[in-house]
């Protein structure tokens, strides 16, 4: 059965409802719609408990003689001194040094939700590599009258160990014998064990009201909390998504926030800046960094979670400098991973080991995406495409929002506006462009709508609290139901809807946008689904809320991946996300506003996501709400080209803002910015390759690249793109603002436009006009580009490359180039070219990466790219000017001309080798004579 029949809703009632909903989202955020900690009963209980502890003496202790080390897991029973409910503790040791700490009742009254691990961890948790028993050693001793147990890694010269004190129960992770991460040092561990409902149930434990909604809480209180201390650290990062600084603020005491950071996926339009309120995504990963170490903690829980942060200086609890955090989750099991580092690349790699790294995306997805709510019809889409062509602006994707559908029925088309969607897709594809349509998770309740009918007949919707009726709420179509993506039958059915024989008038050039999948429910508590709604397996929505959006995202990605034979990489954008969402596509920072404050805030938001493993992320260029002036829009493009996901988007009520509508000089400046993005696509794609192997972020806080420079630990105005490029965005509305730039030490930094060189450490102020950008190449880097401008990235597939070599103080540089077909999974079989590029001693050498796989697939791909060459080499910063370049390739030697411009007071030297004609798949050497 094909989806897409023409049922048209024209009733005045639905039109009025749509107008009301549109008015709702056109307003600024209403803080009263969203809870504070005091309005979330479990958060309030734990915060009040923390305020009363004070001394750090925990009421929980290890039960005598319960400690055992079996294989890779230390087990024990932990019990509150006043409660007779033992908790089963499991401390498991992974081979890499990661330690996993799990806790729940030894014999729970009813099972706790424990499937988050299966949805998030590599191989559903079965692929984690645990330590061998012979690589672990347990010793026990009596310290101050209490038992202390220490498990040491003994293999490979490991410096990791874990110490557990019995009374009170405290767990300490040590690196080189020094405490790094501590659990329950402050005594804030508290576990609300499952229990029968008493006759005099306390307020908020078995029923909870928020405004006009009542949460029935049928299982009663089941929350837990614990303090996690990062010893010897002053800065912590991560736990997106929040519109807050990169270095997380204190939420206790003066100078910070008065509320904890909240992790609870919500539709918060026109969100406030510098606020710990929950937003669209939740990644419960926190990193701590100092000049000596980096460590991390993954709090694996999909329920509503709050995190207090307190910067402790002056020896709190006798530990010296530390960042103390307090994590509280409403339900589930305690499941915490300690990532020991000891440096940032190690932590990123350890996290990727747990949840898998970001896979290689479709190459077109790195290009420019043109979007608004809504391009009106086929003629409008083609006119926008023609306008971009006419003004020589490359782009890859044009997007259609909800108005393209037949009455907000997803998987359909408005036949009056888009009479031949297939022809539209094919017309765009002729220039290498793709089309994206939105498919939201709510399904219009309409018996004449095939999608609703099928889902309803098969019982695939989320259920109301009674477990019988479908959960029902309002969203864009009016009365709606929601697909239950925790039901395997529902996700399999949903994935099939994206297949070419189900999605009417779709082609392989069509890709998908999942919006509103927090889920957003306009008439629900906090504009989301009731917590007591029921999912597959009789689990309440409270147990799975934060992974709901990821599960819908996964089903969509699976559908696109399996619609083609052989399978091709999908592209799906999702608004809601969790740890693991990086496996399924891109995300963005949601409904921002067209003002300078949101422009500035986009940098720490994108950086926070990147350090938390969500690499393919961006912000709506220009701001979703409101009308940016020409200067703001220009500056946003100049910054937006560096977001890993680069899309311009706007609300339906905003003025049209395609670049050519601004006139000059703005059109030229925006075109120049977008063209720079396209020139750098080879570098960005190579960074994605690295991320897919190592977990290293694409956009990096300055401290990641300069881990001992304490002045950079809180820096979130400047950032690195990979290791080679530093960007200092201009986010000041002044006509010619003075922008400070700090050049890190031990490096030469080259302005990529002017070749001006700056030797760090150096602090400078730059007066910048609208045409000026502050982008610097790091000495010691080789950056691959493609310089020929085309209409799309697809038309660049066979274009030659240029290599920019930026010499460091030693006259050396290095880099990589990675190329594959940009769409298939053949690279797993070796169908790629990956080159290690090294420049030293006047010699530029290209050698095959050690990751090259000798295979038939590799040979076939190399043959297909045999004609692709390096057409130019640009070497910046040479102290002496060579007279010629000698090329050695395939055993033959030849000499080519080199032209040089010497250094002066304004710029570094530049030498250009024009058309050395070396092939990207070959080993070769260029020697300067």
FIVOTOR-204766 format. One record per residue (C-alpha): x negated, y, z negated. Coordinates in steps of 0.25 Angstrom, whole numbers, plus 5000, padded with zeros to 4 digits. Layout:
XYZ...
This chain:
500050005000499450145004499650254994500050395000501450395004502150525005503050554993503250704991503650764978504350894980505250914968505251044961505050984948503750924952503251054958503651124945502851024937501651034947501651184945501751174930500551074930499751174939500051284929499551204918498151174924497951324929497851364914496551374906496351264896497351254884496451214872497751174865497951064875496750994870496450934856495350984847494650884837495650924826496850884835496250754838496550674825495350574827494350684830494850764818494750644809493250614813492850764812493450774799492750654794491450704800491650834792491850754779490650664780489550764778488550674772488350574783488750454774489550364783490550274777490250164787489150064784488749934790489349804784488249724776487649614784488349644797487149694805486649594816485849614829486349514840485749524854485849674857486849714847486749754832488149734825488649774812489949804804490149944800491249984790491750104783491550094768493050114765493650034776493649884778493549894793492149844799491749904812490949814822489649894825488849854838487549914841487049864855485649894861485449904876484149874882483950024886484050064871485450114872486250074859487750044859488550064846489950004845490950004834492349964831493149884821492649744819494049694820494949804826496349804823496649814838495549824849494849964851494750014865493349964870493449974885492750104887491450024888491949944899492350064907491050144905489850064903489049994914489649864919490849894909489749874898489249734902488049794910487449864898486049804896485849764881484549744874484049604872484049544858482549524858482349674861483049714848482549704834483349724821482749764808483449794795483049864783483549934770483450084770483850164758484650044753485450024766485149924778484649984791484549904804483649944816483749884830482449914838482249894853481049804854480849784869480049874878479449974868480850024865480950144855482350124852482950074839484350084831484450094816485750064809485950094794487050014787487550114776488050204781488050154796487150234804486450204818485250274823484550264836483050284836482150314847480650304843481150284829481850414829483350434827483950474840485450444839486150414826487550364823488350394811487250464804488250574799489250464795490350514805490550374810492050344808492850234814494450234813494750084813496050034819497050014808498549984807499450114806499750154792501050204787500450334784499650354797498750484796499050594805498350584818497950434817499150364822499850474829499350614834499950734840499350834849500250954853501550884858500950744860500850624851499750514852500350394846498950334842499550184841498150134837497950234826496550294823495450224830494350334832492950334828491850434827490350434824489150534823488050524833486750604830485650634840484450654831483350754835484250814846484850954847485650944860486650844865487350834878488450764886489850714882490550784894491450844897491450974890491351124895490151144885488651164885487751054889487151044875488251004866488651104856488951074841490451054838490151074823489651194816489351324822488951364836489651254843491051204845492151174835492651054842491950924846491650884860492850804865492850694875494250674880494550684895495550804897496050894908495551024903495751124914494951264913494151204902493451294892491951314892491051284880492051194874492051044869493451014874493650884881493650894896493850804908492750694905492150634893490750564893490350524879488850534881487950624873486550654875485550714865484250774870482950834863481550864867481150724863482350634867483750614873484850514868486250494871487550434865488750374873489950364865490750264873492250294870493350334879494350394869494350544865493050574858492550704851491050734848490550834838489150884840488350944829486850994831486150964818484951044815484151044802484150894798485650864797485650724790484150724790483950704805483450844809483950894823485150814828486450824836487550754828488750714836490050654831490850564841492350534838493250444847494750414846494750264849493950154855492650094850491350164846490350134857489150224857487850214865486550274861485650314872484250334866483550394878482550434874482550534886483650594895483450504907483450384898484850424891485450454905484950314910485450244897486850314899486850264914486450124909487750124901488750194910488050184924487450304931488150384941488150314954487850374967488950454973489450464987488450564993489550654998490050674984488750764981489250864991490150984990491650954987492651054991493951054982495151124977496551104972496951094983496551094997497951105003498051015015497250955027497051085034496551155021495551045019495051045033494951195032494051195020493151095026493051175039492751295030491651225023491051185037491251325043490451385032489351275032489651225018489451075017490450995009490750855007492150835001493450915001494450884990495950874989496650894975498050844971498850924981498450834992499350724987500750694989501350764977500150724968500250574972498850534972498350444984499350524993499250645002500150765004500650735019500950875022499650935018498750815022499450745033498250655037497250645026496450535033496250635045495750745035494750645028494250605042494150755046493350785034492450665035491950705049491050805042490750715031491750765021492650685011493950715005494350694990495750684985496150684970496850564964497250594949497650484939499050524937500050454946501350534950502550454944503350434957504050304961503850344976502350354974501650224977500450244968501350264956502250154960501150054961500450094948501750094940502249954946500849894942500849964928499550044931499850164923499450214909500550184899501250274889500950254874502050144874501350064884502550044892502850164901501850234910501150354904501750474910501250614911501150734920500050774930499950834943501050744950502050764937502450634930501250544932500750414927499250374925498550254931497950164920496450154924496150054913497049954919496149874929497349854938497650004939496250044942496149934953497449984959497050134958495650104965496450034976497250164979495950234984495750124994495950175009497150075010497850134998497550284998498350335010497550415020496250405013494850375020493450345015493250495015494250515004493750524989494450544976494550644964495150594951495650714943496550724931496050584926495750624911496950594913497650734914499050724909499750864910500750834899499850744890499150774877497850854881498350844895497950704896498550564893499150524880498150444871499250334868499550304883499150164886498150104896497849964900497549874889498449954880497350054877497850194874497350314882496550364870495650244872495250274886495550424889494150464892493950354902495250364909494750454920493550374922494350254924495250324935493950374941493350234942494650174948494550284959493050264962493350114963494450144973493550224982492350124980493150004985493950074996492850065006492149935010490949935007491150014995490750164995490450254983491650324979491850474975492850504965492850634956493450624942493850724932493850634920492650554916491950474906490550404904490550314916491350404926490050434933490150294940491450334947491150474953491050624950491750714940491950864938492050954926493550984928494451104929493451214927493651364929493051464939492251544930490851564926490951494913491451364919490351384930489251384918489951274911489951174923488451164921488451104907489651024910489050954922487750934915488450874903489150774912487750744919487050714906488250624902488150544915489250604923488350654934489250674946489950804940490250944944491151064941492151124950491351224958492051364957492951324945494251244946495151354940495151504944494451574955492951594955492451724961491451704972490151724963490651614953491051524965489651544971488951514958489751394956489351334969487951364966488051284954489051184959488051124969487251064958488450994951488350844955489750854960490050984968491451014970492151154972493651144966494751244963496151244957497351254966497651404961496251454964495851534976495251454988493651454986493051384997491651444999491951525012493051595005492151674996491451745008489951785008489051775001489751674993489951575004488451575008488051554993489051444991488651375004487151385001487451314987488251204994487251185004486151174993486951064987486950985001485451005003485250944989486150824991485050724993484450774979485750764973486050624978484650574974485050624960486250544960485450424964484550454952485750464943486350334948485050264943484650334931485850414925485050544926486050664928486050744941486250874934485350884922485250974910483851034909483450954897483650824905482450864914481750944903481950864891480950934882481351074885482251114873482651244879483351164890484151074881485451164880485251214894486451204903486451314912485251254921485151114925484351014933484850944946484150814945482650844941482350934952483251054952483651154941484851234943485151364935486651404939487051544939488351554931488251704927489351784934488451904935488051954949486551934947486451864934485151834927484951684925483951624916483151504921482251414912481251344921480851214913479351194910478351114918479051134931479051224943480451264947480751314961481951394966482551304977482851434985481751524983480551424979480251514968479451434958479551444942478651374933479251324920479451344909480051484913481251564910481751664920482951754923483451754937484351864943485251784952486251834963487351744968486451694979485451644969485351514962484351454952483951324957482551264955481851144960480951084949479451064953479150924955480450884962480750844977482150874981482750804993483750885002484450895015484451025021485351015033486751065030487950985034489450985032489350875022488350775015488850665024488250745036486950755029486750595028485650595039485050725037483550745034483050775020482150885014481250865002480950984993479750964985479551054973478151034968477851044953476651094946475850974950476250984964477150864964478650824965479550704966480950674970481850564976482750554988483950454988484750425000485850325002487150315011487850405001489150325000488950174999488350074988487350024998486250094990486449984979485849894990484749984993485350075004484650195000483350275002482750324989481350404990480450444979479750574983478450624977477550744980476150754974474750784979475350844992476050714995477550694997477850544996479250474998479350334993480450234992481050234978480850114969482350094969482350064984482949934987482449854998483649795005484449785018485249895013484049985011483449955024484749985031484950115024483550155027483750135041484950215042484250335036482950315044483050435051483250525039482050605036481450715028481550845036480850935027479950935015479851065006478751074996478851184986477751234977476451184983475251254978474551244992475051245006474851115014474551125029475251005034476050885029475650745033476750635033476450485031477650395035477750255040476250245041476150365050475550505047475950635053475750785050476850885049476851035047477151095034477451245032477251315018477551445011476651475000477051514986477251664983477751734971479151704974479151564979478351434978477751374990478551295000477951195011478951135021478651005029479651015040480250885045479250785040480150685046479950575035481050475033481750475020481750325020480250305022479050315013478250435017477250545013476950685016475550735013475350885012473950925019
